[in-house]
C-alpha cells in the first residue's frame, strides 16, 4: 500500500484550517477517551481533568514535532507514540480523579 495516499497533492478535499497536526489529534483522542472512561466509571468530568492534561499533551507532542522537523512526511513512531501517550494519560487521569 502506498504511504502518502492523502497527502497535500491528492484530490482529497482541503480543510479550512489546513492539515491537522499530530498534537491536535492527540489532544482530541485524549478528550474522547477521558470522557468515555469517566462516564464508564461513574466519575465527574471537570475542566481541570479534561482541559489541563489535553493542553499539556498538545504542548509535548508539538515540541517533539518541532524537534523532529516538519518534513514532508511524519514519522510513524511519532503518530503511534502520540496516540499511546493520549491513551496512557486518559487512563492515569481517570484513576486519579475517580
Backbone as JSON Lines, residues from 0, in Angstrom:
{"i":0,"aa":"X","n":[0.84,-1.18,0.0],"ca":[0.0,0.0,0.0],"c":[0.88,1.24,0.0]}
{"i":1,"aa":"X","n":[0.48,2.22,-0.75],"ca":[1.25,3.45,-0.86],"c":[1.14,4.27,0.41]}
{"i":2,"aa":"X","n":[2.24,4.87,0.86],"ca":[2.28,5.55,2.15],"c":[1.51,6.87,2.16]}
{"i":3,"aa":"X","n":[1.74,7.76,1.29],"ca":[1.15,9.09,1.37],"c":[-0.09,9.25,0.53]}
{"i":4,"aa":"X","n":[-1.1,8.41,0.74],"ca":[-2.28,8.44,-0.11],"c":[-3.03,9.76,0.03]}
{"i":5,"aa":"X","n":[-3.18,10.26,1.24],"ca":[-3.92,11.51,1.46],"c":[-2.98,12.66,1.77]}
{"i":6,"aa":"X","n":[-1.95,12.82,0.98],"ca":[-1.03,13.93,1.19],"c":[-1.62,15.21,0.6]}
{"i":7,"aa":"X","n":[-0.88,16.29,0.64],"ca":[-1.39,17.58,0.19],"c":[-1.63,17.64,-1.32]}
{"i":8,"aa":"X","n":[-1.04,16.77,-2.09],"ca":[-1.2,16.79,-3.54],"c":[-2.35,15.92,-4.02]}
{"i":9,"aa":"X","n":[-3.04,15.25,-3.12],"ca":[-4.11,14.35,-3.53],"c":[-5.37,15.14,-3.84]}
{"i":10,"aa":"X","n":[-6.37,14.43,-4.31],"ca":[-7.63,15.07,-4.66],"c":[-8.59,15.13,-3.47]}
{"i":11,"aa":"X","n":[-8.09,14.88,-2.27],"ca":[-8.93,14.96,-1.07],"c":[-9.36,16.41,-0.85]}
{"i":12,"aa":"X","n":[-10.54,16.61,-0.26],"ca":[-10.99,17.99,-0.02],"c":[-10.08,18.71,0.95]}
{"i":13,"aa":"X","n":[-9.85,19.97,0.69],"ca":[-8.98,20.79,1.55],"c":[-9.75,21.23,2.79]}
{"i":14,"aa":"X","n":[-9.09,21.23,3.93],"ca":[-9.71,21.65,5.18],"c":[-9.59,23.16,5.33]}
{"i":15,"aa":"X","n":[-10.45,23.71,6.15],"ca":[-10.47,25.16,6.35],"c":[-9.19,25.62,7.05]}
{"i":16,"aa":"X","n":[-8.78,24.91,8.09],"ca":[-7.61,25.32,8.86],"c":[-6.32,24.64,8.41]}
{"i":17,"aa":"X","n":[-6.36,23.95,7.3],"ca":[-5.16,23.27,6.81],"c":[-5.06,21.87,7.37]}
{"i":18,"aa":"X","n":[-3.85,21.33,7.34],"ca":[-3.61,19.97,7.8],"c":[-3.67,19.9,9.32]}
{"i":19,"aa":"X","n":[-4.32,18.86,9.85],"ca":[-4.43,18.67,11.29],"c":[-3.13,18.06,11.8]}
{"i":20,"aa":"X","n":[-2.57,18.65,12.85],"ca":[-1.29,18.17,13.38],"c":[-1.51,16.97,14.29]}
{"i":21,"aa":"X","n":[-0.44,16.26,14.54],"ca":[-0.49,15.12,15.45],"c":[-0.8,15.57,16.87]}
{"i":22,"aa":"X","n":[-0.36,16.76,17.24],"ca":[-0.63,17.28,18.58],"c":[-2.13,17.52,18.77]}
{"i":23,"aa":"X","n":[-2.79,18.05,17.77],"ca":[-4.22,18.26,17.84],"c":[-4.97,16.94,17.93]}
{"i":24,"aa":"X","n":[-4.55,15.99,17.14],"ca":[-5.2,14.68,17.16],"c":[-4.97,13.96,18.49]}
{"i":25,"aa":"X","n":[-3.8,14.14,19.1],"ca":[-3.53,13.53,20.4],"c":[-4.42,14.17,21.47]}
{"i":26,"aa":"X","n":[-4.59,15.49,21.43],"ca":[-5.44,16.17,22.41],"c":[-6.9,15.76,22.24]}
{"i":27,"aa":"X","n":[-7.38,15.64,21.0],"ca":[-8.75,15.18,20.76],"c":[-8.93,13.74,21.21]}
{"i":28,"aa":"X","n":[-7.94,12.9,20.93],"ca":[-8.02,11.5,21.34],"c":[-8.08,11.39,22.86]}
{"i":29,"aa":"X","n":[-7.24,12.17,23.54],"ca":[-7.28,12.18,25.0],"c":[-8.65,12.59,25.49]}
{"i":30,"aa":"X","n":[-9.21,13.64,24.93],"ca":[-10.51,14.14,25.38],"c":[-11.61,13.11,25.21]}
{"i":31,"aa":"X","n":[-11.64,12.45,24.06],"ca":[-12.67,11.44,23.83],"c":[-12.5,10.24,24.76]}
{"i":32,"aa":"X","n":[-11.27,9.79,24.92],"ca":[-11.02,8.64,25.79],"c":[-11.3,8.97,27.25]}
{"i":33,"aa":"X","n":[-10.9,10.15,27.69],"ca":[-11.11,10.54,29.09],"c":[-12.6,10.65,29.41]}
{"i":34,"aa":"X","n":[-13.36,11.29,28.53],"ca":[-14.8,11.42,28.77],"c":[-15.46,10.05,28.77]}
{"i":35,"aa":"X","n":[-15.08,9.18,27.84],"ca":[-15.67,7.84,27.8],"c":[-15.33,7.03,29.05]}
{"i":36,"aa":"X","n":[-14.08,7.1,29.48],"ca":[-13.68,6.35,30.68],"c":[-14.35,6.9,31.94]}
{"i":37,"aa":"X","n":[-14.5,8.22,32.03],"ca":[-15.15,8.8,33.2],"c":[-16.65,8.47,33.22]}
{"i":38,"aa":"X","n":[-17.28,8.46,32.07],"ca":[-18.69,8.07,32.03],"c":[-18.85,6.6,32.37]}
{"i":39,"aa":"X","n":[-17.94,5.77,31.91],"ca":[-18.0,4.34,32.2],"c":[-17.77,4.05,33.68]}
{"i":40,"aa":"X","n":[-16.86,4.8,34.29],"ca":[-16.54,4.54,35.69],"c":[-17.45,5.3,36.65]}
{"i":41,"aa":"X","n":[-18.28,6.19,36.16],"ca":[-19.22,6.9,37.02],"c":[-18.63,8.15,37.66]}
{"i":42,"aa":"X","n":[-17.49,8.63,37.19],"ca":[-16.89,9.84,37.73],"c":[-17.45,11.09,37.09]}
{"i":43,"aa":"X","n":[-17.04,12.24,37.61],"ca":[-17.49,13.51,37.05],"c":[-16.39,14.09,36.18]}
{"i":44,"aa":"X","n":[-16.78,14.65,35.05],"ca":[-15.85,15.27,34.13],"c":[-15.75,16.75,34.48]}
{"i":45,"aa":"X","n":[-14.54,17.2,34.81],"ca":[-14.32,18.6,35.13],"c":[-13.38,19.21,34.09]}
{"i":46,"aa":"X","n":[-13.35,20.52,34.05],"ca":[-12.48,21.2,33.1],"c":[-11.02,20.99,33.46]}
{"i":47,"aa":"X","n":[-10.72,20.84,34.75],"ca":[-9.34,20.59,35.15],"c":[-8.87,19.21,34.71]}
{"i":48,"aa":"X","n":[-9.73,18.23,34.79],"ca":[-9.36,16.88,34.38],"c":[-9.33,16.71,32.88]}
{"i":49,"aa":"X","n":[-10.13,17.49,32.18],"ca":[-10.18,17.37,30.72],"c":[-9.24,18.33,30.02]}
{"i":50,"aa":"X","n":[-9.26,19.58,30.42],"ca":[-8.54,20.6,29.68],"c":[-7.05,20.68,29.93]}
{"i":51,"aa":"X","n":[-6.65,20.66,31.18],"ca":[-5.24,20.85,31.5],"c":[-4.33,19.73,30.96]}
{"i":52,"aa":"X","n":[-4.7,18.46,31.12],"ca":[-3.85,17.42,30.51],"c":[-3.87,17.46,28.99]}
{"i":53,"aa":"X","n":[-5.0,17.85,28.39],"ca":[-5.05,17.96,26.93],"c":[-4.12,19.05,26.43]}
{"i":54,"aa":"X","n":[-4.07,20.17,27.14],"ca":[-3.16,21.25,26.75],"c":[-1.71,20.83,26.94]}
{"i":55,"aa":"X","n":[-1.43,20.13,28.04],"ca":[-0.06,19.64,28.27],"c":[0.35,18.62,27.21]}
{"i":56,"aa":"X","n":[-0.56,17.72,26.86],"ca":[-0.28,16.73,25.82],"c":[-0.05,17.39,24.48]}
{"i":57,"aa":"X","n":[-0.86,18.41,24.17],"ca":[-0.67,19.17,22.93],"c":[0.71,19.82,22.9]}
{"i":58,"aa":"X","n":[1.12,20.4,24.02],"ca":[2.43,21.05,24.09],"c":[3.58,20.08,23.92]}
{"i":59,"aa":"X","n":[3.5,18.94,24.57],"ca":[4.58,17.95,24.48],"c":[4.7,17.41,23.07]}
{"i":60,"aa":"X","n":[3.59,17.04,22.46],"ca":[3.64,16.49,21.1],"c":[4.07,17.56,20.11]}
{"i":61,"aa":"X","n":[3.67,18.8,20.33],"ca":[4.11,19.89,19.45],"c":[5.62,20.11,19.54]}
{"i":62,"aa":"X","n":[6.15,20.04,20.75],"ca":[7.61,20.17,20.92],"c":[8.36,19.04,20.21]}
{"i":63,"aa":"X","n":[7.86,17.83,20.35],"ca":[8.51,16.7,19.67],"c":[8.41,16.87,18.16]}
{"i":64,"aa":"X","n":[7.27,17.32,17.66],"ca":[7.13,17.58,16.23],"c":[8.08,18.66,15.76]}
{"i":65,"aa":"X","n":[8.27,19.68,16.59],"ca":[9.17,20.76,16.22],"c":[10.62,20.27,16.14]}
{"i":66,"aa":"X","n":[11.03,19.45,17.12],"ca":[12.41,18.97,17.12],"c":[12.66,17.92,16.05]}
{"i":67,"aa":"X","n":[11.65,17.14,15.72],"ca":[11.8,16.15,14.65],"c":[11.88,16.87,13.31]}
{"i":68,"aa":"X","n":[11.17,17.95,13.19],"ca":[11.18,18.72,11.95],"c":[9.91,18.52,11.17]}
{"i":69,"aa":"X","n":[9.52,19.55,10.51],"ca":[8.31,19.5,9.71],"c":[8.66,19.15,8.27]}
{"i":70,"aa":"X","n":[9.04,17.92,8.05],"ca":[9.34,17.45,6.71],"c":[8.06,17.14,5.96]}
{"i":71,"aa":"X","n":[8.21,16.55,4.83],"ca":[7.04,16.21,4.03],"c":[6.31,15.02,4.61]}
{"i":72,"aa":"X","n":[6.98,14.25,5.44],"ca":[6.4,13.02,5.95],"c":[6.61,12.93,7.46]}
{"i":73,"aa":"X","n":[5.55,12.62,8.18],"ca":[5.65,12.47,9.63],"c":[6.09,11.05,9.96]}
{"i":74,"aa":"X","n":[7.06,10.9,10.85],"ca":[7.49,9.53,11.21],"c":[6.36,8.75,11.87]}
{"i":75,"aa":"X","n":[6.32,7.47,11.59],"ca":[5.27,6.62,12.12],"c":[5.36,6.5,13.64]}
{"i":76,"aa":"X","n":[6.58,6.53,14.19],"ca":[6.73,6.41,15.64],"c":[6.12,7.61,16.35]}
{"i":77,"aa":"X","n":[6.11,8.76,15.7],"ca":[5.52,9.95,16.31],"c":[3.99,9.83,16.38]}
{"i":78,"aa":"X","n":[3.4,9.32,15.34],"ca":[1.95,9.15,15.31],"c":[1.51,8.12,16.35]}
{"i":79,"aa":"X","n":[2.18,6.98,16.36],"ca":[1.82,5.92,17.3],"c":[2.13,6.35,18.74]}
{"i":80,"aa":"X","n":[3.26,7.0,18.94],"ca":[3.64,7.45,20.27],"c":[2.69,8.5,20.83]}
{"i":81,"aa":"X","n":[2.22,9.41,19.99],"ca":[1.29,10.42,20.48],"c":[-0.05,9.8,20.85]}
{"i":82,"aa":"X","n":[-0.5,8.79,20.1],"ca":[-1.75,8.12,20.46],"c":[-1.59,7.31,21.74]}
{"i":83,"aa":"X","n":[-0.47,6.6,21.88],"ca":[-0.24,5.82,23.1],"c":[-0.15,6.73,24.31]}
{"i":84,"aa":"X","n":[0.49,7.89,24.16],"ca":[0.57,8.82,25.28],"c":[-0.81,9.38,25.64]}
{"i":85,"aa":"X","n":[-1.68,9.57,24.64],"ca":[-3.05,10.01,24.93],"c":[-3.82,8.95,25.69]}
{"i":86,"aa":"X","n":[-3.66,7.69,25.3],"ca":[-4.35,6.59,25.98],"c":[-3.86,6.45,27.42]}
{"i":87,"aa":"X","n":[-2.55,6.49,27.61],"ca":[-1.98,6.35,28.95],"c":[-2.39,7.53,29.84]}
{"i":88,"aa":"X","n":[-2.36,8.73,29.28],"ca":[-2.76,9.9,30.06],"c":[-4.23,9.82,30.46]}
{"i":89,"aa":"X","n":[-5.1,9.38,29.55],"ca":[-6.52,9.24,29.88],"c":[-6.73,8.2,30.97]}
{"i":90,"aa":"X","n":[-6.01,7.1,30.89],"ca":[-6.16,6.05,31.92],"c":[-5.66,6.53,33.27]}
{"i":91,"aa":"X","n":[-4.54,7.23,33.28],"ca":[-3.98,7.73,34.54],"c":[-4.9,8.79,35.15]}
{"i":92,"aa":"X","n":[-5.39,9.71,34.34],"ca":[-6.26,10.75,34.87],"c":[-7.59,10.18,35.36]}
{"i":93,"aa":"X","n":[-8.08,9.13,34.72],"ca":[-9.31,8.5,35.18],"c":[-9.11,7.86,36.54]}
{"i":94,"aa":"X","n":[-7.97,7.18,36.72],"ca":[-7.73,6.55,38.02],"c":[-7.47,7.58,39.12]}
{"i":95,"aa":"X","n":[-6.84,8.68,38.77],"ca":[-6.57,9.72,39.76],"c":[-7.85,10.42,40.19]}
{"i":96,"aa":"X","n":[-8.7,10.75,39.23],"ca":[-9.9,11.55,39.54],"c":[-11.1,10.73,39.97]}
{"i":97,"aa":"X","n":[-11.02,9.43,39.83],"ca":[-12.18,8.62,40.21],"c":[-12.09,8.22,41.62]}
